[in-house]
Amino acid sequence: MHNGTHSATKSEALQGRKWWVVDVADAPVGRAASQVASILKGKHKPSYTPSMDVGDFVVVLNAEKVRFTGKKETEKLYFTHTMHPGGAKLTPPHKLRARHPDAIFLNAVRRMLPRSALGRDMMRKLKVYAGAEHPHAAQKPEKLALSL
């Protein structure tokens, strides 16, 4: 009889994946993103294995209405670089929100996941929409209440 820790296999990880739908309107960015990242990783499942992608799909609605706490809306800067000399670009949240309303939430979740092929696989299961509509009704997503 073997009583060791169980590690999920690839076939176990792929079966039983659920779809969740989350409304993040008026939710603080980081608090909502950390809970979504945890579900993408699969930490809510007993079969969680750090080296496997055992998480579920998450559909995020109203990403444009997500909010910051404190002075972050005016003082925070998103850093990107073109990889050319002098190519640093600093973008405040209000400009990013105007151009790509879903990018603020996507960036927050991406930076909470592993920086590897595993993290990129997890990001593929995240569907973020600026408004309240989504095309994933056929997957029958369950409503997920965030604890903020």
Beta strands, then each sheet from edge to edge (+ up, - down):
strand 1: 19-23
strand 2: 57-61
strand 3: 78-81
strand 4: 88-91
strand 5: 126-128
strand 6: 142-143
sheet 1: 5+ 2+ 1+ 6+
sheet 2: 3+ 4-
end
